[in-house]
């Protein structure tokens, strides 16, 4: 999925802002991310970042800390093990291809 950086940045901020104000959307992010993100244009890295969030991460979000806590283009928020997470997706994909 190729997404313009400025579009993706705005889109992930929209998703996170909505997760703060819309409890149903927030629940959907946690339970069915793909459906929740329908209509948003996000990069694969942004989607992986959202997949790595759990309820406690979303509980910490406020309109006041959103920019500093989840700035995608800086090191302010980098989930521990993002490289490992990316690798695990690659391994899972390879495993699925092997078993088909």
RADAUR-V320173 format. One record per pair of residues at least 24 apart in sequence whose C-alpha atoms are under 6 Angstrom apart, sorted by the first residue. I is the first residue (numbers start at 1). J is the second residue. If there is no record, write none. Layout:
I|J + I|J
This chain:
3|43 + 8|42
